[in-house]
Amino acid sequence: MLDKRELSMYYMYTCFFTGLVLLAFSVNLIMTNSPCKYQCKLETIQGKEICIACGRAIQDIRQWNVYSEEQKYISNVLSEYRLKKLAKI
Protein backbone atom coordinates (compact mmCIF):
# COMPACT_ATOMS: atom_id res chain seq x y z
CA MET A 1 0.00 0.00 0.00
CA LEU A 2 1.25 3.47 -0.86
CA ASP A 3 1.54 6.11 1.82
CA LYS A 4 0.25 9.64 1.23
CA ARG A 5 3.62 10.95 0.00
CA GLU A 6 4.10 8.11 -2.48
CA LEU A 7 0.53 8.46 -3.68
CA SER A 8 0.93 12.21 -4.24
CA MET A 9 4.19 11.63 -6.16
CA TYR A 10 2.52 8.98 -8.31
CA TYR A 11 -0.38 11.34 -9.00
CA MET A 12 2.01 14.20 -9.86
CA TYR A 13 4.02 12.07 -12.31
CA THR A 14 0.85 10.65 -13.88
CA CYS A 15 -0.55 14.14 -14.42
CA PHE A 16 2.79 15.35 -15.80
CA PHE A 17 3.07 12.43 -18.24
CA THR A 18 -0.57 12.81 -19.35
CA GLY A 19 0.04 16.52 -19.92
CA LEU A 20 3.11 15.78 -22.06
CA VAL A 21 1.19 13.29 -24.18
CA LEU A 22 -1.67 15.74 -24.70
CA LEU A 23 0.79 18.53 -25.54
CA ALA A 24 2.57 16.29 -28.04
CA PHE A 25 -0.74 15.46 -29.71
CA SER A 26 -1.75 19.12 -29.83
CA VAL A 27 1.37 20.06 -31.79
CA ASN A 28 1.30 16.83 -33.85
CA LEU A 29 4.60 15.47 -32.53
CA ILE A 30 3.22 11.95 -32.25
CA MET A 31 2.40 9.96 -35.36
CA THR A 32 0.65 6.76 -34.38
CA ASN A 33 1.42 3.68 -36.46
CA SER A 34 -1.03 0.90 -37.09
CA PRO A 35 -0.39 -2.24 -35.04
CA CYS A 36 -1.53 -4.34 -38.02
CA LYS A 37 0.55 -7.50 -38.52
CA TYR A 38 -1.12 -8.39 -41.86
CA GLN A 39 -2.23 -11.70 -40.32
CA CYS A 40 -5.84 -10.83 -39.52
CA LYS A 41 -7.82 -13.44 -37.68
CA LEU A 42 -11.07 -12.18 -36.20
CA GLU A 43 -12.68 -13.95 -33.27
CA THR A 44 -15.69 -12.98 -31.22
CA ILE A 45 -14.57 -12.34 -27.65
CA GLN A 46 -17.12 -11.15 -25.10
CA GLY A 47 -19.46 -10.08 -27.89
CA LYS A 48 -16.84 -8.07 -29.83
CA GLU A 49 -15.00 -9.04 -32.98
CA ILE A 50 -11.28 -8.79 -32.14
CA CYS A 51 -8.27 -9.46 -34.36
CA ILE A 52 -6.14 -11.86 -32.35
CA ALA A 53 -3.02 -10.85 -34.32
CA CYS A 54 -3.03 -7.13 -33.47
CA GLY A 55 -5.69 -6.89 -30.74
CA ARG A 56 -7.83 -4.27 -32.44
CA ALA A 57 -11.61 -4.38 -32.49
CA ILE A 58 -13.25 -4.57 -35.91
CA GLN A 59 -14.51 -0.98 -35.65
CA ASP A 60 -10.95 0.23 -34.98
CA ILE A 61 -9.70 -1.62 -38.06
CA ARG A 62 -12.46 -0.21 -40.26
CA GLN A 63 -12.15 3.37 -38.98
CA TRP A 64 -8.34 3.57 -38.70
CA ASN A 65 -7.89 5.85 -41.74
CA VAL A 66 -10.35 8.43 -40.39
CA TYR A 67 -9.25 8.29 -36.75
CA SER A 68 -7.44 11.28 -35.27
CA GLU A 69 -3.98 10.68 -33.78
CA GLU A 70 -5.55 10.64 -30.32
CA GLN A 71 -8.07 7.98 -31.36
CA LYS A 72 -5.29 5.89 -32.92
CA TYR A 73 -3.24 6.15 -29.73
CA ILE A 74 -6.20 5.05 -27.60
CA SER A 75 -6.91 2.20 -30.03
CA ASN A 76 -3.28 1.04 -29.74
CA VAL A 77 -3.35 1.15 -25.94
CA LEU A 78 -6.56 -0.88 -25.89
CA SER A 79 -5.21 -3.38 -28.44
CA GLU A 80 -2.09 -3.94 -26.30
CA TYR A 81 -4.32 -4.52 -23.28
CA ARG A 82 -6.47 -7.01 -25.22
CA LEU A 83 -3.40 -8.92 -26.42
CA LYS A 84 -2.10 -9.19 -22.86
CA LYS A 85 -5.46 -10.51 -21.71
CA LEU A 86 -5.54 -13.02 -24.59
CA ALA A 87 -2.07 -14.25 -23.67
CA LYS A 88 -3.31 -15.14 -20.19
CA ILE A 89 -6.17 -17.28 -21.54
N, C-alpha and C positions, 0 to 999 in steps of 0.2 A: 504494500500500500504506500502511496506517495504522501509525504507530509505536505503542509501548506506551501512551503518554500519551493519544493520540487514541482508541485502542481502549478504554481504561478509561473515558474520558469518554462515548464512544458507549454503552458498556454501562451506565453510571450513568444516562444520560438515558433509555435504553430501559427499564430497570427502573423508573425513576421514572414514566414515562408509563404503563407497564403497570399499575403500582400505582394510579395515578389512575383509570384505566379500570375496574379491578376494584372500587375503592372506590365509584365512581359507580354501578356496577351494584348493589352491595350495598345502597345506600341509595335505589335506584330513581330516580336522577337522569337516567338516559338512557332515552328512549323511542325504540325503533328503528322506523322507518317501513319499510313494504314498498317495494322498488324496482320494483314492478309498473308497467308502462307501459300496461297494458290493450291490448297488441298481441301477445299470445302467439303465438309460432311455435316449436314444439318441433322440434329436430333431434337426431339421435343423433351425438354427438361422443365419440370414444374409448370407446364402449360405454355412455355415459350420455346420457339425454335431457336436453337443456339448452334453455331458452328463450333464443333469440338476441336478444330484445328487452331482457330484464332481466338475463340471465346466470345465473338460478337453475336448479338441478337440479330435476327433477320432484318428488323427495321433499321438497325445501325448499318448493316451491309448495304441495304437498298438506298439509304439516305446519305451515305458517306460523302458523295460529291457535292451535296448542298449544305452539309453541316458547316457551321462556323468552326474556327480553331478551338474555341472553348468546348463545343459539343464533341468534337473529335477527341479532345483530351479526356473528357469525361467518359466517352465510349471506350477509350483505351484503358482507363483505370478500371472500369467495370469488367472489361473483357479479361484483364489480368486476374481480377478477383474470381471470376467464373472459372478460369482455367485452374487456379489454385484449389478451388472447391472440387472441381472434377478430378483432380489428381488424388484427392483424399478418398474418393469413392472407389 
